[in-house]
């Protein structure tokens, strides 16, 4: 089974908190129907739960009622067993991280000031705040020395979102609410941010409630997915595997869409398929040493790493023969890499678009970790397909047994009736 953030939580208590929604309801004046109607849900500590549903179904409203940015008109909210429905909403929001689309950073504040906002409001000492800002920037993969004093306008969209997540986590809340946080960035940046969130969750084990309209994003991120109908009625609340293989009804099937088997590729991570070692050299290594590494390598190419240990160029024997004492024009630049938390589908796409059929795998700062190739990825695809086939056979077998048992019971009942007659 694919590894999830919740399943890989370290032994001991998770740093997240349980969330219980009990008959949670929101009515607006003048509207005869509630916008959110009696939602009941239990979310485990350290779990990443995704709300997905059509526009206007109430998923964002439900999310915002958890930290009472929108006040519920009925029902209860419990966090770690404590009823927070009537507590001071400002104090509640300081205990619950919140990240939104387009980051929501204050433009007149530096990156450091944005991240420090909630710790400062809660009375942390200056030294602790400063240390926390550095820690948060490092956690989301931004160099503190480079980004500390920048303003939001000086950042790319992806960098702004990383700072937004850092700000939401700065006061170390057990719960993080995310309202379509990656919806305003380009698809490539979005994939990277999703990978970053998965990595962060592996490290932090927060309880995360994430809203999206993108079912593929829900599959990739969620430990469990809540598919919501109008007024936030729960159509199905289950694991991605269960929803893909056994949707509850036609409404859920419509969200799954065509190609459910291919969507299963988003449930397996690169780190699960076996990352291979590959011969590497550093850009500062002597040319003769690089040449010797390539000459004695079992492969016909080696990977050149830059000064920070990141993939830079693929070098082949012919490249070095033409180098003439310099690597400036030798080799092929590394265009595509995949993170170790990237999905099997993303890795397969990268490998299939590469003429050599392989792609470098990188860590949180882009550092080289290994390589995956088309053969290992296709083996994993075949294993997934075989597992699905066996699961379908078992399900059919179980259904046949159930039908046989029902037929037998009906026959027994008929026979019993005849005997009485």
C-alpha angles and dihedrals in degrees: 000000000000115000116248131198091249095049092052095051111132120256114278132037116341116237089233127086134232116254122204123187113194118191089325109189138176124193125179122207113262094020113107092200123060116246088219117024122202101313115193118188141147119207119192125231111268093016126133108217122184125206111208129172145119121304112281095019092122101253095131091043090053091049093049092051090062091069091026098242077137113037115229118233092207143010134035140278120207124188114191087345094305116123104232096173094105104024122112103291093213092056089046092054091052087059095048122063116223129196124178141184114290089019097263092233118168105250095210092056127078121240090261093049092050093051092044094052102098097036088052092049091050092053104254114166115257095247092053092047092051091050091047093052091054091047093050094049090050091047094057092045101257121130106244093211092053101041105029096094101031125112123231092253089062092059132081119243091259092049090050090053091051090052089048090055090046090053092049090053098039097099090046096243118187091223129052121190117198120189109197089311096172099041097102100053131083119270096256093050089045091056090050092049091049090052089049092052091051090051092048091050090052088056102038107029094208122167103253127190109192128188121205140151090209112093092194089057089049091053093049097048109028131096082190132006127213109206105202130203125197114316088019094284106166111243093178134350111190147108119300089247093054094047093048095047099034114021111190097231145337092287092059091042088057089058093047089051126178122334100038090162091056091048087060086073086073090063096064123071128215091243088062097057099061121268112223127218117243133193109265137181132189124242090240094054116112113265092239091054090051090049091050092050091053094044093053096040121109088222126070092234142037133206119246114211125205125232091279094051095256124138109268113159141001109228126200129188093258090052091059093046088057095041094086095198097322136082094199094103099021126105136006121292116244104246103169129041131163129216118238088245093053115116125257088247092056092047092048091052091050093048095047092052091051114086091216094052098233139092134198118245118220139195132228096294095038093265118154116261104164144291137278121201136199094259096057092044094049090049088056091048091052091049090052092049092048091049090051091049092051091046091051091049091050091048092050091046091051091049091050090051090050092050091047090051091049091049090049091050092049091050091048090049092050092048091049091052091051092051091052090049 
